[in-house]
Amino acid sequence: MADLLVRGVDDDLVQALKKRAGAHGRSQEAELRVILASVLLSPTRRNLAELLAAMPDVGVDADFQRQSDQAVARDVFN
């Protein structure tokens, strides 16, 4: 395992780390390992708006309009 040294960390961040570590019953070092692993090794979660925005723009809006109940749906497979 490698060692990591981070210099110039803001005092407010250090205090927040101490508080969080204490709340979880861990040392600051152990808490920082957990934080790094959760951020860097977990897949990113995106909200619905981000997922919808990432969808490719294909087709025209008419392709997605609801058909009336009386209309016969066309055979899209033949």
Secondary structure, 3 states (H helix, E strand, C coil): CCCCCCCCCCHHHHHHHHHHHHHCCCCHHHHHHHHHHHHHCCCCCCCHHHHHHHCCCCCCHHHHCCCCCCCCCCCCCC
